Amino acid sequence: MNNPLIVEQAGNSVITDLGRTRGPAFGLPVNGALDQFSAKAANILAGNPDNDPLLEITALDFRMRATSDLLIAVTGAPLHLTVGGRETPCWEPVSVRAGETVAIRRITTGLRAYIAVHGSFPVPVLLGSCAPDTVIGFGLRLANGTALPTAASLPPVSQPHFGLPLYRLGFAAPQFRDHLVIDVTDGPDVTEFGATAELLYRSTYTVSPRSNHIGLRLGGLLPERQTTAEVLSRGVPVGAIEVPSRDELLLLHRGRGVTAGYPVLAVATTRALDLLGQARPGHTITFRKTTVAEATATHRAACLELERLRGTVQTVFGLLGVGTNAGWRELPAAAGI
């Protein structure tokens, strides 16, 4: 075991990645990080490929101890992060010295945080992904005392001059709120709800405590299906908003089964799914209609934002010698100086 991280307070934490994209072809959910934007950002900030395994912490406090020098990044919901007892910023690379404890406390507004470690973790995979699957019992759920092997060790990088911030990446972290505006496109069964389909956009829904990674249950006014024909089970996308014959909407998330038999009123966009991954019980949601073209443009803009962050991080890491040699690299003098 190489340079293990020792989990001292597991809370509700797992090792995951961006999901099992090959899973649906074999009848398995895609699963993976529920807030994909934050998970990708964490890996980028830690100098890893987007899809490397990382920790997903849900709601509860978490604490781990490093046995070697590491570089980490913490993203996701607002929280209180300390390293070796020092208050430390999120959404930027952070050096951790051997023996120091990394503690996450008071996850607020949102629900999930992500910790990426430079070099990531060598963990078992199924169909190309380490994402947990509760149905088949695959995946690594952490417990107090779990020793996580890490694949790389880096000497600490610090700012040696005047106590100035080391990283100024020009990246604005997402803002999380307890009321979410969720963009959706029309679902395949929208016409079956007639005029009542507009209730989806005129009502406010509340996230139920029964929500989980499989789907969010939302209490509020339900559009009524105007036909009584049976809905045959068929493939459904992540983000499908179903209207079961009950008193709540069901919005399918990344742990959803690949088939279902309820009418699909609308489908949440990719970017909206990231926001929904941070929805806590009691949070409220309103839906906003969008088009596939607009949703695609929003998704591309988010991808470009992450690509710009990757370019900035690679430049900064190159100057600092992160991943190559420790310390600062001397820059050549500008011409004429």
Backbone as numpy.savetxt, mean C-alpha at the origin, in Angstrom:
# Nx Ny Nz CAx CAy CAz Cx Cy Cz
21.14 -17.53 8.39 20.29 -16.34 8.39 21.18 -15.11 8.39
20.95 -14.20 7.47 21.83 -13.06 7.27 21.21 -11.79 7.86
21.89 -11.21 8.87 21.49 -9.91 9.41 19.99 -9.83 9.71
19.47 -10.68 10.57 18.01 -10.70 10.74 17.48 -9.46 11.45
16.25 -9.11 11.10 15.46 -8.15 11.86 14.63 -8.95 12.86
14.62 -8.53 14.10 13.87 -9.24 15.14 12.59 -8.47 15.42
11.46 -9.11 15.18 10.17 -8.48 15.45 9.90 -8.55 16.95
9.77 -7.41 17.59 9.53 -7.36 19.04 8.06 -7.13 19.37
7.33 -6.47 18.50 5.89 -6.26 18.67 5.26 -6.36 17.29
4.63 -7.49 17.01 4.16 -7.76 15.65 2.89 -6.99 15.31
2.03 -6.74 16.30 0.75 -6.11 15.99 0.00 -6.94 14.96
-0.39 -6.30 13.88 -1.06 -6.98 12.76 -0.23 -6.70 11.51
0.76 -7.54 11.26 1.73 -7.27 10.21 2.01 -8.52 9.39
2.29 -8.31 8.10 2.60 -9.40 7.19 3.71 -8.95 6.25
4.34 -9.93 5.58 5.23 -9.66 4.47 4.42 -9.79 3.19
4.48 -8.79 2.32 3.70 -8.83 1.09 4.48 -8.17 -0.03
3.87 -8.11 -1.21 4.43 -7.38 -2.34 3.26 -6.80 -3.12
3.39 -6.62 -4.42 2.32 -5.98 -5.19 1.25 -6.96 -5.65
1.39 -8.23 -5.32 0.31 -9.16 -5.58 0.64 -10.26 -6.56
-0.26 -11.23 -6.58 -0.09 -12.45 -7.37 -0.82 -12.27 -8.71
-0.17 -11.59 -9.65 -0.84 -11.28 -10.90 -1.17 -12.54 -11.71
-0.44 -13.63 -11.46 -0.75 -14.89 -12.14 -1.84 -15.66 -11.41
-2.23 -15.21 -10.23 -3.19 -15.95 -9.43 -4.55 -16.16 -10.06
-5.19 -15.10 -10.58 -6.55 -15.29 -11.12 -6.66 -16.36 -12.19
-5.61 -16.58 -12.98 -5.65 -17.62 -14.00 -5.77 -19.01 -13.37
-5.37 -19.11 -12.09 -5.46 -20.38 -11.37 -6.55 -20.35 -10.31
-7.42 -19.35 -10.37 -8.53 -19.26 -9.42 -8.16 -18.64 -8.09
-6.98 -18.00 -7.98 -6.54 -17.40 -6.73 -6.67 -15.88 -6.79
-7.01 -15.25 -5.67 -7.06 -13.78 -5.64 -5.68 -13.20 -5.90
-5.66 -11.94 -6.33 -4.37 -11.28 -6.58 -3.70 -10.88 -5.27
-4.48 -10.46 -4.27 -3.95 -10.03 -2.96 -2.85 -8.98 -3.13
-1.91 -8.93 -2.19 -0.85 -7.93 -2.24 -1.21 -6.69 -1.45
-0.29 -5.72 -1.44 -0.47 -4.49 -0.67 -1.76 -3.79 -1.08
-2.56 -3.39 -0.09 -3.82 -2.75 -0.41 -3.65 -1.31 -0.85
-2.63 -0.63 -0.36 -2.30 0.71 -0.84 -1.05 0.56 -1.70
-1.25 0.31 -2.99 -0.14 0.01 -3.87 0.78 1.20 -4.07
0.23 2.41 -4.11 1.05 3.60 -4.30 2.05 3.74 -3.15
1.58 3.60 -1.91 2.47 3.73 -0.76 3.50 2.61 -0.74
3.09 1.39 -1.11 4.03 0.27 -1.12 5.12 0.48 -2.16
4.75 0.92 -3.36 5.76 1.19 -4.39 6.70 2.30 -3.93
6.14 3.36 -3.35 6.97 4.47 -2.90 7.97 4.02 -1.84
7.54 3.15 -0.92 8.44 2.66 0.13 9.63 1.93 -0.48
9.37 1.05 -1.45 10.47 0.33 -2.08 11.39 1.25 -2.87
10.81 2.22 -3.56 11.63 3.17 -4.31 12.54 3.94 -3.36
11.97 4.41 -2.23 12.75 5.20 -1.27 13.84 4.37 -0.61
13.65 3.05 -0.56 14.66 2.17 0.02 15.64 1.65 -1.03
15.48 2.09 -2.28 16.39 1.66 -3.33 16.12 0.27 -3.86
14.86 -0.19 -3.75 14.49 -1.53 -4.21 13.62 -1.46 -5.46
13.53 -2.56 -6.23 12.50 -2.66 -7.27 11.10 -2.57 -6.65
10.14 -2.08 -7.44 8.78 -1.86 -6.94 8.18 -3.09 -6.26
8.43 -4.26 -6.83 7.71 -5.45 -6.39 8.45 -6.26 -5.34
9.49 -5.72 -4.74 10.20 -6.46 -3.69 9.31 -6.64 -2.46
9.48 -7.75 -1.73 8.73 -7.94 -0.49 9.00 -6.82 0.52
7.95 -6.44 1.23 8.06 -5.42 2.28 7.02 -5.71 3.35
7.06 -4.97 4.45 6.13 -5.19 5.55 4.91 -4.30 5.38
3.74 -4.89 5.59 2.48 -4.13 5.65 1.96 -4.22 7.08
1.81 -3.08 7.73 1.34 -3.01 9.12 -0.06 -2.40 9.11
-1.00 -3.09 9.70 -2.39 -2.64 9.70 -2.83 -2.24 11.10
-3.10 -0.96 11.29 -3.80 -0.39 12.45 -2.99 -0.39 13.75
-2.35 -1.51 14.09 -1.75 -1.66 15.42 -0.28 -1.23 15.44
0.21 -0.94 16.63 1.62 -0.56 16.81 2.54 -1.71 16.42
3.75 -1.35 16.02 4.72 -2.34 15.54 6.11 -1.92 16.00
6.96 -2.93 16.31 8.33 -2.63 16.74 9.26 -3.75 16.28
10.45 -3.38 15.77 11.43 -4.38 15.36 12.83 -3.85 15.68
13.79 -4.78 15.83 15.16 -4.42 16.18 16.11 -4.90 15.09
17.00 -4.01 14.68 17.98 -4.35 13.65 19.20 -4.99 14.29
19.76 -6.01 13.65 21.00 -6.62 14.12 22.17 -6.24 13.21
21.92 -5.41 12.20 22.97 -4.88 11.34 22.54 -3.51 10.86
23.47 -2.74 10.30 23.13 -1.42 9.76 22.25 -1.58 8.53
21.15 -0.83 8.51 20.17 -0.95 7.43 19.73 0.41 6.92
19.16 0.40 5.74 18.45 1.56 5.21 17.00 1.16 5.03
16.07 1.94 5.57 14.65 1.61 5.47 13.89 2.83 4.97
12.62 2.62 4.62 11.70 3.71 4.33 10.32 3.29 4.82
9.61 4.23 5.43 8.27 3.99 5.95 7.30 4.94 5.26
6.24 4.39 4.70 5.23 5.18 4.01 3.84 4.74 4.47
2.82 5.29 3.83 1.45 4.93 4.16 0.78 5.98 5.00
-0.09 5.54 5.92 -0.88 6.44 6.75 0.00 7.27 7.67
-0.45 8.45 8.08 0.29 9.22 9.08 0.51 8.42 10.36
1.71 8.54 10.94 2.05 7.76 12.14 3.22 8.42 12.84
3.57 7.87 14.01 4.72 8.34 14.78 5.81 7.29 14.65
6.94 7.66 14.02 8.05 6.74 13.76 9.26 7.16 14.58
9.83 6.20 15.30 11.10 6.44 16.00 12.10 5.37 15.61
13.38 5.78 15.53 14.49 4.86 15.28 15.52 5.10 16.37
15.76 4.09 17.18 16.66 4.25 18.32 16.17 5.31 19.28
14.86 5.46 19.37 14.26 6.44 20.27 14.17 7.83 19.69
14.76 8.08 18.51 14.71 9.39 17.87 13.50 9.49 16.96
12.77 10.59 17.06 11.65 10.81 16.14 12.21 10.99 14.73
11.60 10.27 13.79 12.17 10.16 12.45 11.08 10.39 11.40
11.40 11.08 10.31 10.37 11.35 9.30 10.02 10.12 8.47
8.79 10.08 8.00 8.35 9.06 7.05 8.51 9.61 5.63
8.29 8.74 4.66 8.34 9.10 3.25 9.73 9.64 2.84
10.78 9.10 3.45 12.14 9.36 3.00 13.03 8.24 3.52
14.22 8.04 2.89 15.12 6.99 3.37 15.61 7.30 4.79
15.78 6.24 5.59 16.20 6.39 6.99 17.28 5.35 7.29
18.41 5.79 7.84 19.45 4.85 8.27 19.13 4.31 9.66
19.36 3.01 9.84 19.15 2.35 11.12 20.46 1.65 11.49
20.98 1.93 12.68 22.22 1.30 13.13 21.92 -0.05 13.80
22.89 -0.92 13.74 22.76 -2.23 14.40 22.42 -2.03 15.87
21.42 -2.77 16.33 20.99 -2.69 17.72 19.86 -1.70 17.96
19.58 -0.83 16.99 18.51 0.15 17.18 17.14 -0.47 16.92
16.15 0.09 17.60 14.77 -0.37 17.47 13.98 0.61 16.62
13.25 0.07 15.67 12.33 0.85 14.84 10.93 0.64 15.39
10.26 1.73 15.75 8.93 1.63 16.37 7.93 2.48 15.60
6.78 1.90 15.32 5.66 2.61 14.71 4.54 2.68 15.73
4.09 3.90 15.97 3.02 4.14 16.93 1.97 5.05 16.31
0.78 4.92 16.81 -0.32 5.85 16.52 -0.54 6.04 15.01
-0.88 4.96 14.32 -1.31 5.09 12.93 -2.66 5.80 12.94
-2.71 6.96 12.32 -3.93 7.77 12.39 -4.44 8.08 10.98
-5.70 8.49 10.94 -6.38 8.89 9.71 -6.50 7.72 8.74
-5.37 7.17 8.29 -5.39 5.98 7.46 -5.31 4.72 8.30
-5.05 3.60 7.63 -5.11 2.30 8.31 -3.83 1.48 8.18
-3.04 1.72 7.11 -1.92 0.84 6.83 -0.62 1.61 6.60
0.48 1.01 7.08 1.82 1.56 6.87 2.68 0.49 6.20
3.73 0.96 5.52 4.62 0.05 4.79 6.06 0.34 5.19
6.81 -0.73 5.46 8.24 -0.62 5.77 9.00 -1.41 4.72
9.82 -0.71 3.94 10.72 -1.37 2.99 12.14 -1.31 3.54
12.89 -2.37 3.37 14.28 -2.46 3.81 15.15 -2.65 2.58
16.21 -1.83 2.47 17.10 -1.94 1.32 17.63 -3.36 1.19
17.43 -3.95 0.02 17.82 -5.34 -0.20 16.68 -6.32 0.00
15.62 -5.87 0.67 14.39 -6.64 0.87 14.63 -7.92 1.68
13.70 -8.86 1.57 13.71 -10.09 2.37 13.63 -11.31 1.46
14.47 -12.32 1.68 14.33 -13.58 0.94 13.23 -14.44 1.59
12.05 -14.45 0.98 10.91 -15.17 1.55 10.30 -16.09 0.49
9.55 -17.11 0.91 8.92 -18.02 -0.06 7.92 -17.29 -0.94
7.79 -17.77 -2.18 6.83 -17.19 -3.12 5.94 -18.29 -3.69
4.75 -17.88 -4.11 3.80 -18.77 -4.78 3.33 -18.07 -6.04
3.53 -18.71 -7.18 3.20 -18.11 -8.47 3.81 -16.72 -8.61
5.05 -16.61 -8.17 5.80 -15.38 -8.35 5.54 -14.29 -7.34
4.81 -14.57 -6.26 4.49 -13.54 -5.27 4.53 -14.11 -3.87
4.95 -13.25 -2.91 4.95 -13.66 -1.50 3.68 -13.20 -0.80
2.74 -12.58 -1.52 1.53 -12.04 -0.91 0.76 -13.12 -0.17
0.34 -12.87 1.08 -0.41 -13.86 1.83 -1.76 -14.16 1.17
-2.22 -15.38 1.30 -3.54 -15.79 0.85 -4.19 -16.56 1.98
-5.18 -15.96 2.63 -5.81 -16.57 3.80 -6.64 -17.79 3.43
-7.10 -17.88 2.18 -7.95 -19.01 1.79 -7.14 -20.30 1.73
-5.94 -20.25 1.14 -5.12 -21.46 1.02 -4.06 -21.55 2.11
-3.99 -20.54 2.96 -3.06 -20.59 4.09 -1.63 -20.32 3.73
-1.39 -19.57 2.67 -0.03 -19.24 2.27 0.34 -17.85 2.78
1.62 -17.66 3.13 2.11 -16.34 3.50 2.71 -16.31 4.88
3.47 -15.24 5.12 4.19 -15.10 6.38 3.54 -14.01 7.21
2.80 -14.42 8.22 2.26 -13.46 9.19 3.23 -13.40 10.37
3.63 -12.21 10.73 4.67 -12.05 11.72 4.14 -12.22 13.14
5.01 -12.66 14.04 4.68 -12.82 15.46 5.84 -12.26 16.27
5.59 -11.98 17.53 6.66 -11.51 18.41 7.79 -12.54 18.42
9.01 -12.09 18.17 10.16 -12.97 18.14 10.54 -13.46 16.76
9.70 -13.20 15.73 10.06 -13.61 14.37 11.38 -12.96 13.96
12.28 -13.76 13.39 13.55 -13.26 12.87 13.46 -13.22 11.35
13.50 -12.01 10.79 13.39 -11.84 9.35 14.78 -11.66 8.76
15.24 -12.58 7.91 16.54 -12.37 7.27 16.47 -11.21 6.29
17.52 -10.43 6.22 17.61 -9.34 5.27 18.75 -9.62 4.30
18.62 -9.08 3.10 19.56 -9.43 2.04 20.72 -8.47 1.89
20.69 -7.34 2.61 21.77 -6.36 2.44 22.01 -5.62 3.74
23.22 -5.13 3.90 23.58 -4.32 5.07 24.30 -3.08 4.57
23.91 -1.91 5.08 24.50 -0.65 4.63 25.01 0.16 5.81
26.20 0.70 5.74 26.64 1.62 6.80 25.70 2.82 6.86
25.46 3.38 8.04 24.55 4.53 8.16 25.04 5.71 7.32
24.09 6.42 6.74 24.38 7.62 5.97 23.78 8.80 6.72
24.60 9.79 7.05 24.09 10.94 7.79 24.60 12.23 7.17
23.96 13.33 7.52 24.35 14.64 7.02 25.43 15.22 7.92
26.65 15.40 7.41 27.74 15.84 8.28 27.85 17.34 8.47
27.00 18.10 7.78 27.19 19.54 7.79 25.99 20.28 8.40
26.18 20.97 9.49 25.25 21.95 10.03 23.88 21.40 10.42
23.74 20.11 10.50 22.46 19.53 10.89 21.36 19.73 9.86
21.71 19.98 8.61 20.71 20.19 7.57 20.06 18.86 7.18
18.82 18.89 6.65 18.19 17.65 6.19 19.03 16.98 5.12
19.14 15.67 5.20 19.94 14.93 4.23 19.19 14.77 2.91
17.89 14.47 3.00 17.12 14.18 1.79 16.10 15.30 1.54
16.19 15.90 0.36 15.15 16.82 -0.09 14.73 16.34 -1.48
13.76 15.46 -1.48 13.43 14.73 -2.70 12.36 15.41 -3.53
11.72 16.46 -3.00 10.70 17.16 -3.76 9.47 16.34 -4.03
9.18 15.39 -3.13 8.03 14.49 -3.32 6.98 14.81 -2.26
5.76 15.04 -2.70 4.66 15.33 -1.77 3.92 14.05 -1.43
3.96 13.65 -0.16 3.24 12.44 0.27 1.74 12.65 0.13
0.99 11.60 -0.17 -0.47 11.73 -0.28 -1.09 12.23 1.02
-2.19 12.94 0.89 -2.93 13.41 2.06 -4.05 12.41 2.36
-4.15 11.99 3.61 -5.17 11.03 4.01 -6.22 11.74 4.86
-7.48 11.42 4.62 -8.58 12.06 5.33 -9.57 10.99 5.79
-10.45 11.40 6.72 -11.46 10.44 7.19 -12.73 10.48 6.35
-12.76 11.35 5.33 -13.82 11.30 4.31 -13.15 11.16 2.96
-13.48 10.09 2.23 -12.85 9.78 0.96 -13.79 10.06 -0.20
-13.26 10.65 -1.25 -14.00 10.80 -2.51 -13.41 9.78 -3.48
-14.23 8.82 -3.87 -13.76 7.66 -4.62 -14.30 7.72 -6.05
-13.38 7.73 -7.01 -13.77 7.74 -8.43 -14.14 6.34 -8.89
-15.24 6.26 -9.62 -15.71 4.97 -10.14 -16.18 5.14 -11.57
-16.12 4.06 -12.32 -16.71 4.01 -13.65 -17.96 3.14 -13.60
-18.81 3.26 -14.61 -20.02 2.44 -14.66 -19.66 0.97 -14.69
-20.43 0.17 -13.94 -20.26 -1.27 -13.96 -21.07 -1.91 -15.06
-20.88 -3.21 -15.31 -21.59 -3.88 -16.41 -23.10 -3.99 -16.19
-23.57 -3.84 -14.94 -24.99 -4.01 -14.66 -25.67 -2.70 -14.28
-25.05 -1.56 -14.59 -25.60 -0.29 -14.13 -27.01 -0.04 -14.65
-27.31 -0.47 -15.88 -28.64 -0.20 -16.44 -29.74 -0.95 -15.71
-29.38 -2.04 -15.00 -30.39 -2.82 -14.28 -30.93 -2.08 -13.06
-30.27 -0.98 -12.67 -30.71 -0.23 -11.49 -31.55 0.99 -11.85
-31.73 1.22 -13.16 -32.57 2.33 -13.58 -32.13 3.65 -12.97
-33.11 4.49 -12.64 -32.83 5.82 -12.08 -32.20 5.74 -10.69
-32.41 4.61 -9.98 -31.87 4.51 -8.62 -30.35 4.42 -8.59
-29.73 4.16 -9.77 -28.27 4.09 -9.82 -27.63 5.40 -9.37
-28.35 6.52 -9.55 -27.82 7.82 -9.17 -27.68 7.97 -7.66
-28.36 7.11 -6.89 -28.20 7.16 -5.43 -26.74 6.97 -5.02
-25.99 6.21 -5.83 -24.59 5.95 -5.50 -23.81 7.26 -5.40
-24.20 8.25 -6.22 -23.44 9.51 -6.26 -24.06 10.61 -5.41
-25.25 10.38 -4.91 -25.92 11.40 -4.10 -25.90 11.05 -2.61
-25.34 9.88 -2.26 -25.38 9.40 -0.88 -23.98 9.36 -0.28
-23.94 9.30 1.04 -22.69 9.12 1.78 -22.73 7.75 2.44
-21.63 7.01 2.33 -21.56 5.65 2.86 -20.51 5.58 3.98
-20.76 4.69 4.93 -19.88 4.55 6.09 -19.22 3.17 6.06
-17.90 3.15 6.27 -17.14 1.89 6.26 -17.48 1.08 7.49
-17.89 -0.16 7.29 -18.29 -1.05 8.37 -17.07 -1.72 9.02
-17.15 -2.01 10.33 -16.07 -2.77 10.98 -15.88 -4.16 10.40
-16.85 -4.66 9.65 -16.73 -5.99 9.05 -15.90 -5.97 7.76
-15.39 -4.82 7.37 -14.55 -4.71 6.17 -13.20 -5.38 6.41
-12.60 -5.86 5.32 -11.26 -6.46 5.40 -10.60 -6.38 4.03
-9.50 -7.15 3.85 -8.77 -7.10 2.59 -9.55 -7.72 1.44
-10.58 -8.49 1.75 -11.41 -9.08 0.70 -12.37 -8.04 0.13
-12.94 -7.22 0.99 -13.85 -6.19 0.51 -14.29 -5.25 1.62
-14.68 -4.05 1.21 -15.21 -3.07 2.15 -16.73 -3.15 2.13
-17.31 -3.22 3.32 -18.76 -3.18 3.45 -19.16 -1.77 3.82
-20.09 -1.21 3.06 -20.43 0.20 3.17 -21.91 0.37 3.45
-22.21 0.98 4.60 -23.60 1.22 4.97 -24.10 2.53 4.41
-25.35 2.53 3.94 -25.96 3.74 3.39 -27.11 3.38 2.48
-27.60 4.36 1.72 -28.71 4.12 0.81 -28.27 3.25 -0.35
-29.04 2.19 -0.63 -28.68 1.27 -1.69 -29.53 1.48 -2.94
-28.90 1.63 -4.11 -29.67 1.57 -5.36 -30.38 0.23 -5.45
-31.54 0.22 -6.08 -32.35 -1.00 -6.16 -32.35 -1.55 -7.58
-32.05 -2.80 -7.68 -32.08 -3.47 -8.98 -33.53 -3.58 -9.45
-33.77 -3.23 -10.70 -35.13 -3.18 -11.22 -35.57 -4.47 -11.89
-34.67 -5.45 -11.99 -35.01 -6.73 -12.58 -34.84 -7.83 -11.54
-35.44 -8.96 -11.81 -35.37 -10.09 -10.86 -34.64 -11.29 -11.47
-34.10 -11.14 -12.67 -33.40 -12.24 -13.30 -32.19 -12.66 -12.47
-31.90 -13.95 -12.47 -30.76 -14.45 -11.71 -29.45 -13.98 -12.33
-28.50 -13.58 -11.47 -27.17 -13.20 -11.93 -26.27 -14.42 -11.84
-25.76 -14.87 -12.97 -24.88 -16.02 -12.96 -23.50 -15.61 -12.47
-22.82 -16.53 -11.79 -21.47 -16.26 -11.35 -20.58 -16.03 -12.56
-19.74 -14.97 -12.46 -18.83 -14.63 -13.56 -17.62 -13.94 -12.98
-16.62 -13.73 -13.78 -15.43 -13.05 -13.31 -15.75 -11.61 -12.92
-15.13 -11.15 -11.82 -15.34 -9.78 -11.38 -13.97 -9.13 -11.12
-13.85 -7.85 -11.43 -12.56 -7.19 -11.23 -12.38 -6.74 -9.79
-11.13 -6.54 -9.39 -10.85 -5.83 -8.14 -11.46 -4.43 -8.28
-12.15 -3.97 -7.24 -12.81 -2.66 -7.29 -14.27 -2.72 -7.64
-14.80 -3.91 -7.98 -16.22 -4.02 -8.31 -17.09 -3.63 -7.11
-18.12 -2.83 -7.36 -19.08 -2.45 -6.32 -20.34 -3.26 -6.55
-20.58 -4.22 -5.67 -21.73 -5.10 -5.79 -22.85 -4.62 -4.87
-24.05 -4.98 -5.26 -25.22 -4.65 -4.44 -25.88 -5.97 -4.04
-25.47 -6.55 -2.92 -26.10 -7.78 -2.44 -27.53 -7.48 -1.96
-28.30 -8.50 -1.73 -29.67 -8.31 -1.24 -29.64 -8.11 0.27
-28.89 -7.08 0.71 -28.77 -6.78 2.13 -28.82 -5.27 2.31
-28.30 -4.77 3.42 -28.40 -3.35 3.72 -27.08 -2.62 3.55
-26.19 -3.13 2.69 -24.91 -2.48 2.49 -24.34 -2.81 1.12
-23.49 -1.89 0.64 -22.73 -2.16 -0.58 -21.52 -3.02 -0.24
-21.04 -3.75 -1.22 -19.82 -4.53 -1.06 -18.84 -4.10 -2.15
-17.72 -3.51 -1.73 -16.69 -3.07 -2.68 -15.53 -4.05 -2.59
-15.32 -4.81 -3.65 -14.33 -5.88 -3.63 -12.92 -5.31 -3.73
-12.04 -5.79 -2.82 -10.65 -5.33 -2.84 -9.75 -6.47 -3.30
-8.47 -6.38 -3.03 -7.49 -7.25 -3.66 -7.57 -8.70 -3.21
-8.22 -8.97 -2.09 -8.38 -10.35 -1.64 -9.65 -11.01 -2.15
-10.34 -10.34 -3.05 -11.63 -10.86 -3.52 -11.46 -12.15 -4.31
-12.51 -13.00 -4.28 -12.52 -14.16 -5.15 -12.63 -13.72 -6.59
-12.22 -14.56 -7.52 -12.19 -14.14 -8.91 -13.56 -14.20 -9.58
-14.54 -14.86 -8.94 -15.90 -14.88 -9.49 -16.88 -14.46 -8.40
-18.04 -13.98 -8.84 -19.10 -13.58 -7.92 -20.43 -13.58 -8.66
-21.52 -13.51 -7.90 -22.83 -13.60 -8.52 -23.78 -12.50 -8.14
-23.27 -11.34 -7.72 -24.11 -10.17 -7.43 -23.99 -9.17 -8.57
-25.02 -8.36 -8.80 -24.92 -7.33 -9.85 -23.85 -6.31 -9.50
-23.07 -5.90 -10.51 -21.98 -4.94 -10.33 -22.45 -3.58 -10.83
-22.63 -2.66 -9.90 -23.15 -1.33 -10.22 -22.06 -0.42 -10.78
-20.84 -0.48 -10.22 -19.75 0.40 -10.62 -18.44 -0.29 -10.30
-17.33 0.32 -10.75 -15.99 -0.24 -10.49 -15.08 0.90 -10.09
-14.43 0.77 -8.93 -13.49 1.79 -8.44 -12.23 1.80 -9.29
-11.67 2.98 -9.49 -10.46 3.11 -10.30 -9.25 2.59 -9.53
-8.16 2.40 -10.26 -6.93 1.90 -9.64 -6.44 2.83 -8.54
-6.41 4.13 -8.80 -5.94 5.09 -7.79 -6.89 5.13 -6.60
-8.19 4.98 -6.86 -9.16 4.98 -5.77 -8.95 3.78 -4.86
-8.53 2.65 -5.42 -8.29 1.46 -4.59 -7.19 1.70 -3.57
-6.18 2.50 -3.94 -5.13 2.84 -2.97 -5.72 3.60 -1.79
-6.59 4.56 -2.07 -7.24 5.32 -1.00 -8.10 4.40 -0.14
-8.81 3.48 -0.78 -9.68 2.56 -0.04 -8.87 1.62 0.84
-7.62 1.36 0.47 -6.75 0.55 1.32 -6.43 1.23 2.63
-6.70 2.53 2.74 -6.46 3.29 3.97 -7.76 3.62 4.70
-8.90 3.10 4.23 -10.19 3.43 4.85 -10.37 2.67 6.15
-10.64 3.39 7.22 -10.87 2.79 8.53 -12.37 2.63 8.78
-12.78 1.67 9.64 -14.18 1.61 10.05 -14.63 2.95 10.62
-15.78 3.41 10.16 -16.28 4.71 10.58 -15.98 5.83 9.61
-14.98 5.66 8.75 -14.73 6.65 7.71 -15.92 6.72 6.77
-16.12 7.87 6.15 -17.22 8.04 5.21 -16.69 8.16 3.80
-17.54 7.77 2.84 -17.16 7.72 1.44 -18.27 8.31 0.59
-17.91 9.15 -0.36 -18.82 9.52 -1.43 -18.18 9.11 -2.74
-19.03 8.73 -3.69 -18.55 8.26 -4.98 -18.72 9.34 -6.04
-17.75 9.38 -6.95 -17.77 10.35 -8.03 -17.58 9.62 -9.35
-18.48 9.87 -10.29 -18.40 9.16 -11.57 -17.28 9.73 -12.43
-16.54 8.83 -13.06 -15.48 9.23 -13.98 -15.55 8.33 -15.20
-14.70 8.59 -16.17 -14.64 7.76 -17.37 -13.38 6.91 -17.35
-13.36 5.91 -18.20 -12.17 5.06 -18.29 -10.97 5.88 -18.73
-11.17 6.81 -19.66 -10.07 7.65 -20.13 -9.52 8.51 -19.00
-10.40 9.11 -18.20 -9.95 9.95 -17.09 -9.24 9.11 -16.03
-9.78 7.93 -15.75 -9.15 7.04 -14.77 -7.77 6.61 -15.24
-7.63 6.33 -16.53 -6.34 5.94 -17.08 -5.33 7.07 -16.97
-5.78 8.31 -17.24 -4.89 9.46 -17.14 -4.42 9.67 -15.71
-5.32 9.49 -14.74 -4.95 9.64 -13.33 -3.94 8.58 -12.91
-4.16 7.35 -13.37 -3.22 6.26 -13.06 -1.85 6.54 -13.67
-1.82 7.02 -14.90 -0.54 7.31 -15.55 0.18 8.44 -14.82
-0.57 9.43 -14.36 0.05 10.54 -13.63 0.70 10.05 -12.34
0.04 9.11 -11.64 0.62 8.54 -10.42 1.89 7.74 -10.75
1.86 7.00 -11.86 3.04 6.24 -12.26 4.20 7.17 -12.59
3.92 8.27 -13.28 4.97 9.23 -13.61 5.54 9.88 -12.36
4.67 10.13 -11.37 5.14 10.71 -10.11 6.13 9.77 -9.42
5.83 8.49 -9.43 6.73 7.51 -8.83 8.02 7.37 -9.64
7.92 7.47 -10.96 9.12 7.39 -11.79 10.04 8.58 -11.53
9.45 9.77 -11.34 10.28 10.93 -11.01 10.96 10.75 -9.66
10.21 10.18 -8.70 10.80 9.91 -7.40 11.96 8.92 -7.54
11.78 7.89 -8.35 12.84 6.89 -8.54 14.10 7.55 -9.11
13.92 8.43 -10.10 15.07 9.10 -10.68 15.80 9.97 -9.67
15.03 10.68 -8.84 15.64 11.53 -7.81 16.39 10.69 -6.79
15.77 9.60 -6.33 16.40 8.73 -5.33 17.68 8.12 -5.89
17.64 7.66 -7.13 18.84 7.06 -7.72 19.97 8.08 -7.81
19.63 9.32 -8.14 20.66 10.37 -8.20 21.26 10.63 -6.82
20.39 10.79 -5.82 20.86 11.06 -4.46 21.67 9.89 -3.92
21.18 8.66 -4.12 21.91 7.49 -3.65 23.27 7.39 -4.32
23.34 7.73 -5.62 24.61 7.69 -6.31 25.60 8.68 -5.71
25.13 9.86 -5.35 26.02 10.85 -4.75 26.48 10.45 -3.36
25.59 9.76 -2.62 25.92 9.35 -1.26 26.68 8.02 -1.21
26.74 7.32 -2.33 27.40 6.04 -2.33 26.55 4.93 -1.74
25.25 5.13 -1.66 24.36 4.10 -1.11 24.32 2.92 -2.08
24.59 1.75 -1.55 24.59 0.55 -2.38 25.92 0.29 -3.05
26.85 1.24 -2.92 28.19 1.04 -3.50 29.22 1.15 -2.39
29.68 2.37 -2.10 30.60 2.54 -0.98 30.03 3.58 -0.03
30.38 3.46 1.22 29.81 4.36 2.23 30.37 5.76 2.08
29.61 6.73 2.59 30.10 8.10 2.64 29.70 8.91 1.43
30.29 10.10 1.34 29.96 11.05 0.29 30.94 10.90 -0.88
30.44 11.15 -2.08 31.31 11.19 -3.24 31.64 12.66 -3.53
32.91 12.90 -3.85 33.31 14.26 -4.20 32.85 14.56 -5.62
32.19 15.70 -5.79 31.76 16.11 -7.12 32.89 16.91 -7.78
33.05 16.75 -9.09 34.08 17.53 -9.78 33.69 19.00 -9.78
34.70 19.84 -9.73 34.44 21.28 -9.74 33.80 21.69 -11.06
32.88 22.67 -10.97 32.23 23.18 -12.17 33.26 23.90 -13.03
33.05 23.90 -14.33 33.98 24.53 -15.26 34.11 26.01 -14.94
35.34 26.51 -14.94 35.58 27.92 -14.72 35.71 28.31 -13.27
35.62 27.34 -12.33 35.72 27.67 -10.89 37.08 27.24 -10.38
